[in-house]
């Protein structure tokens, strides 16, 4: 196991380095740069002399007056020192520390996506097991239709439909995660209750396709296991159905679901960008979209790098859990 961890740690280091290079290059691919865009956007607020001074200061601060590889080294060096840089939003006067910008939204992002994942797994695994055990029953066909529908309907379209239904028939405004009275209010029991009142539609929208996919995977894998000789033998020897199914076939059939942890961790941070924009959710998804469109290299680069690191960590965790759940899987150096 020690050799396995050493090998994976070395691979993880190089993977994160490659991700950092790719994220920096991708963000800088569009023509122009952040300094030029910010100066043009702020041209009506400042005189020409101030704008030139600001542009010079911005280019020096963002290392735009240096070659691209030097900008990358400057960015990585600042990250290693804990300096995430500053985000300038749409105007020069709207600058904000990336650490503060990310910190404001990361807790709500984790709460929303964590709740969605919890609901998804809690619903998908039992339904997948039931569909496999009761194959070709009315319930199985019903869950199959629901599964294909959930996979086929785009998340953002489902969000728009649910927003209309909630407002037209239940009189509830579901945009955002808080009512207007609680957006700027400090955290209280009332604000937490208001958050849970608004969580259900984003959770349903974000979790529908994932739940449908997990149900299909769990059902199909379990059906394969139930037809294998060791299950037939256990049935013949009189082993109880509940113990037989949960102790043996389910442990094998659940392996592909455990493998998905590799992308569950980054989804805790990013969520769905399009759904977040449609539902006006205060998550990191819209921040990433705005940063990429506005060529905000430090903000977009840090968020993409963070997602890459979480993917690497999630993959390592899933590998460890697979070895714990399935004794047939062994660590190798």
VMD Tcl script that draws the C-alpha trace (Angstrom):
set ca {
  {0.00 0.00 0.00}
  {2.90 2.39 0.75}
  {4.29 1.88 -2.75}
  {0.85 2.49 -4.20}
  {0.47 5.79 -2.36}
  {3.95 6.96 -3.34}
  {3.31 6.16 -6.99}
  {-0.10 7.85 -7.00}
  {1.25 10.92 -5.17}
  {3.98 11.40 -7.79}
  {1.45 10.98 -10.61}
  {-0.93 13.37 -8.83}
  {1.80 16.04 -8.60}
  {2.52 15.91 -12.34}
  {-1.18 15.78 -13.16}
  {-1.88 18.92 -11.14}
  {1.07 20.66 -12.81}
  {-0.27 19.81 -16.28}
  {-3.74 21.02 -15.23}
  {-2.27 24.33 -14.03}
  {-0.49 24.86 -17.38}
  {-3.56 23.96 -19.43}
  {-5.91 26.11 -17.35}
  {-3.59 29.13 -17.65}
  {-3.17 28.70 -21.42}
  {-6.89 28.15 -22.06}
  {-7.92 31.23 -20.11}
  {-5.43 33.35 -22.08}
  {-6.41 31.98 -25.52}
  {-8.93 34.74 -26.48}
  {-7.56 37.82 -28.19}
  {-6.84 40.87 -26.08}
  {-6.27 40.95 -22.35}
  {-7.99 41.95 -19.11}
  {-6.26 45.34 -18.88}
  {-7.48 46.52 -22.29}
  {-11.01 45.29 -21.60}
  {-11.18 46.98 -18.21}
  {-9.87 50.29 -19.54}
  {-12.44 50.32 -22.34}
  {-15.25 49.44 -19.93}
  {-14.20 52.23 -17.53}
  {-13.53 54.89 -20.19}
  {-16.63 56.91 -19.23}
  {-15.75 57.03 -15.54}
  {-12.18 58.37 -15.69}
  {-10.22 60.87 -17.79}
  {-7.62 59.78 -20.33}
  {-4.64 60.39 -18.06}
  {-6.07 58.32 -15.23}
  {-6.98 55.55 -17.64}
  {-3.43 55.36 -19.02}
  {-2.00 55.26 -15.51}
  {-4.47 52.54 -14.51}
  {-3.71 50.49 -17.63}
  {0.04 50.72 -16.94}
  {-0.50 49.68 -13.33}
  {-2.80 46.83 -14.36}
  {-0.34 45.49 -16.93}
  {2.41 45.53 -14.35}
  {0.24 43.91 -11.67}
  {-1.07 41.18 -14.00}
  {2.40 40.69 -15.55}
  {0.96 41.45 -19.00}
  {4.17 43.28 -19.90}
  {6.11 40.00 -19.59}
  {6.24 36.86 -21.77}
  {3.49 34.26 -21.23}
  {5.76 31.78 -19.44}
  {6.80 34.51 -16.99}
  {3.14 35.31 -16.34}
  {2.52 31.65 -15.60}
  {5.47 31.48 -13.20}
  {4.28 34.66 -11.48}
  {0.78 33.24 -11.09}
  {1.97 29.89 -9.72}
  {4.47 31.59 -7.41}
  {1.73 33.78 -5.96}
  {-0.52 30.74 -5.48}
  {2.18 28.87 -3.59}
  {2.51 31.88 -1.27}
  {-1.25 31.95 -0.65}
  {-1.83 35.04 -2.80}
  {-4.73 34.24 -5.15}
  {-4.64 37.69 -6.74}
  {-7.48 40.07 -7.39}
  {-10.57 39.89 -9.57}
  {-11.54 43.11 -11.35}
  {-15.09 42.18 -12.31}
  {-16.44 44.30 -15.16}
  {-14.86 47.61 -14.09}
  {-11.52 48.67 -12.64}
  {-13.29 50.13 -9.62}
  {-14.95 46.76 -8.87}
  {-11.77 44.92 -7.96}
  {-11.99 42.28 -5.26}
  {-9.63 39.70 -3.79}
  {-10.11 36.29 -5.41}
  {-9.91 34.70 -1.96}
  {-12.87 36.79 -0.77}
  {-14.82 36.25 -4.00}
  {-14.45 32.47 -3.81}
  {-14.98 32.39 -0.04}
  {-18.33 34.15 -0.34}
  {-19.81 31.46 -2.57}
  {-17.98 28.25 -1.77}
  {-20.04 27.42 1.34}
  {-23.37 27.78 -0.48}
  {-21.98 25.84 -3.44}
  {-20.88 22.94 -1.23}
  {-24.21 23.00 0.66}
  {-26.28 22.91 -2.55}
  {-24.28 20.26 -4.40}
  {-23.70 18.18 -1.27}
  {-27.45 18.11 -0.61}
  {-28.05 17.17 -4.25}
  {-25.53 14.31 -4.12}
  {-27.02 13.04 -0.85}
  {-30.53 13.00 -2.32}
  {-29.28 11.44 -5.56}
  {-27.45 8.53 -3.94}
  {-30.14 7.96 -1.29}
  {-32.78 7.60 -4.01}
  {-30.80 6.00 -6.85}
  {-29.24 3.01 -5.06}
  {-32.44 1.56 -3.48}
  {-34.42 2.17 -6.68}
  {-31.72 0.51 -8.80}
  {-31.69 -2.52 -6.48}
  {-35.48 -2.77 -6.51}
  {-35.66 -2.49 -10.32}
  {-33.11 -5.28 -10.71}
  {-34.80 -7.61 -8.22}
  {-38.27 -6.90 -9.66}
  {-37.22 -6.97 -13.30}
  {-40.03 -6.49 -15.86}
  {-42.50 -5.45 -13.17}
  {-44.71 -2.36 -13.49}
  {-42.45 -0.49 -11.04}
  {-39.38 -1.46 -13.06}
  {-40.92 -0.13 -16.27}
  {-42.02 3.04 -14.47}
  {-38.53 3.72 -13.11}
  {-37.05 2.94 -16.54}
  {-39.27 5.53 -18.22}
  {-38.42 8.06 -15.51}
  {-34.74 7.29 -15.95}
  {-34.69 7.80 -19.72}
  {-36.74 10.98 -19.32}
  {-34.34 12.33 -16.69}
  {-31.34 11.66 -18.92}
  {-32.98 13.13 -22.04}
  {-34.32 16.42 -20.61}
  {-31.65 19.16 -20.29}
  {-31.14 20.42 -16.74}
  {-31.67 24.09 -17.60}
  {-34.97 23.32 -19.40}
  {-36.22 21.34 -16.40}
  {-35.23 24.27 -14.19}
  {-37.25 26.73 -16.26}
  {-40.31 24.44 -16.19}
  {-40.11 23.92 -12.41}
  {-39.67 27.65 -11.84}
  {-42.85 28.34 -13.84}
  {-44.84 25.61 -12.08}
  {-43.69 26.71 -8.63}
  {-44.57 30.33 -9.30}
  {-47.81 29.81 -11.28}
  {-49.39 27.11 -9.13}
  {-47.77 27.42 -5.71}
  {-47.01 31.15 -5.60}
  {-43.38 30.53 -4.67}
  {-40.49 32.46 -6.20}
  {-37.66 29.98 -6.55}
  {-34.89 32.09 -8.05}
  {-31.75 32.09 -5.91}
  {-31.29 30.35 -2.58}
  {-32.81 32.97 -0.27}
  {-35.84 35.19 -0.06}
  {-35.23 38.91 -0.50}
  {-35.38 39.51 3.27}
  {-32.60 37.03 4.01}
  {-30.06 37.72 1.23}
  {-28.00 40.18 3.27}
  {-29.20 39.07 6.72}
  {-26.84 37.32 9.18}
  {-27.13 33.59 9.69}
  {-30.06 32.68 11.95}
  {-32.45 29.74 12.27}
  {-34.88 31.63 10.05}
  {-32.27 32.07 7.32}
  {-31.30 28.39 7.46}
  {-34.98 27.41 7.17}
  {-35.38 29.80 4.24}
  {-32.33 28.21 2.56}
  {-33.87 24.71 2.86}
  {-37.14 26.03 1.41}
  {-35.27 27.14 -1.70}
  {-32.95 24.13 -2.00}
  {-35.46 21.63 -3.34}
  {-35.80 22.94 -6.92}
  {-32.03 23.31 -7.56}
  {-31.53 19.87 -5.98}
  {-34.18 18.32 -8.23}
  {-32.80 20.04 -11.33}
  {-29.15 19.22 -10.65}
  {-29.89 15.69 -9.45}
  {-32.37 14.46 -12.05}
  {-29.97 13.35 -14.76}
  {-27.45 12.03 -12.24}
  {-30.11 10.04 -10.40}
  {-31.44 8.57 -13.64}
  {-27.97 7.55 -14.75}
  {-27.07 5.96 -11.41}
  {-30.34 4.00 -11.35}
  {-29.60 2.53 -14.78}
  {-26.00 1.67 -13.85}
  {-27.00 0.07 -10.55}
  {-29.84 -1.90 -12.12}
  {-27.82 -3.25 -15.06}
  {-24.79 -4.18 -12.96}
  {-26.91 -5.93 -10.35}
  {-28.77 -7.89 -13.04}
  {-25.41 -9.14 -14.32}
  {-24.40 -10.26 -10.83}
  {-27.71 -11.95 -10.03}
  {-27.27 -14.32 -12.97}
  {-23.80 -15.52 -11.89}
  {-23.23 -19.03 -10.46}
  {-22.34 -17.95 -6.91}
  {-25.72 -16.22 -6.55}
  {-27.60 -19.21 -7.97}
  {-25.73 -21.51 -5.58}
  {-26.52 -19.30 -2.60}
  {-30.20 -19.28 -3.58}
  {-30.16 -23.07 -3.84}
  {-28.62 -23.44 -0.37}
  {-31.42 -21.38 1.16}
  {-29.59 -18.14 2.00}
  {-32.06 -15.38 2.82}
  {-32.78 -13.07 -0.15}
  {-32.09 -9.79 1.71}
  {-28.76 -10.99 3.10}
  {-27.74 -12.57 -0.18}
  {-28.45 -9.50 -2.32}
  {-26.98 -6.86 0.00}
  {-23.91 -8.78 1.14}
  {-22.64 -10.09 -2.19}
  {-24.08 -8.85 -5.54}
  {-24.69 -5.28 -4.37}
  {-21.09 -4.92 -3.15}
  {-19.86 -5.78 -6.64}
  {-22.54 -3.86 -8.54}
  {-21.86 -0.67 -6.59}
  {-18.24 -0.45 -7.77}
  {-18.98 1.81 -10.78}
  {-20.87 4.19 -8.50}
  {-17.89 4.44 -6.15}
  {-15.71 5.21 -9.18}
  {-17.79 8.35 -9.78}
  {-16.37 9.97 -6.63}
  {-13.59 11.22 -8.88}
  {-15.96 13.80 -10.35}
  {-18.26 14.20 -7.33}
  {-15.71 16.30 -5.43}
  {-15.24 18.92 -8.18}
  {-19.01 19.01 -8.67}
  {-19.27 20.07 -5.02}
  {-17.45 23.25 -5.99}
  {-18.56 23.99 -9.54}
  {-22.12 22.65 -9.69}
  {-23.81 23.21 -13.03}
  {-22.83 26.55 -14.54}
  {-25.85 26.88 -16.86}
  {-28.35 25.82 -14.19}
  {-26.80 28.26 -11.72}
  {-27.20 31.10 -14.21}
  {-30.81 30.14 -15.08}
  {-31.86 29.80 -11.43}
  {-29.76 32.79 -10.24}
  {-27.88 30.63 -7.75}
  {-25.02 32.29 -5.79}
  {-22.54 29.50 -6.54}
  {-19.08 29.40 -8.10}
  {-20.42 28.37 -11.51}
  {-21.46 31.89 -12.60}
  {-18.22 33.30 -11.15}
  {-16.20 30.92 -13.33}
  {-18.28 31.80 -16.41}
  {-17.88 35.54 -15.82}
  {-14.14 35.18 -15.22}
  {-13.59 33.21 -18.44}
  {-15.66 35.63 -20.53}
  {-13.92 38.63 -18.96}
  {-10.42 37.11 -19.32}
  {-9.97 37.31 -15.55}
  {-6.97 34.99 -15.60}
  {-6.32 34.74 -11.88}
  {-9.93 34.02 -10.90}
  {-10.68 31.55 -13.70}
  {-7.27 29.89 -13.43}
  {-7.59 29.33 -9.69}
  {-11.11 27.86 -9.93}
  {-10.14 25.53 -12.79}
  {-6.99 24.47 -10.93}
  {-9.04 23.82 -7.78}
  {-11.46 21.64 -9.76}
  {-8.52 19.71 -11.22}
  {-6.98 19.10 -7.79}
  {-10.33 17.90 -6.42}
  {-10.67 15.52 -9.38}
  {-7.26 14.00 -8.63}
  {-8.06 13.69 -4.91}
  {-11.50 12.23 -5.66}
  {-10.01 9.62 -7.99}
  {-7.53 8.57 -5.29}
  {-10.32 8.29 -2.71}
  {-12.48 6.23 -5.08}
  {-9.57 3.82 -5.72}
  {-9.11 3.33 -1.98}
  {-12.83 2.78 -1.37}
  {-13.00 0.27 -4.23}
  {-10.31 -1.80 -2.55}
  {-12.21 -1.62 0.74}
  {-15.60 -2.54 -0.74}
  {-14.42 -5.25 -3.13}
  {-11.79 -7.67 -1.67}
  {-10.87 -8.78 -5.19}
  {-9.28 -5.38 -5.86}
  {-5.70 -5.14 -4.56}
  {-3.24 -2.28 -4.32}
  {-0.26 -2.63 -6.63}
  {3.02 -0.73 -6.68}
}
mol new
graphics top color blue
foreach p $ca { graphics top sphere $p radius 0.5 }
foreach p [lrange $ca 0 end-1] q [lrange $ca 1 end] { graphics top cylinder $p $q radius 0.2 }
display resetview
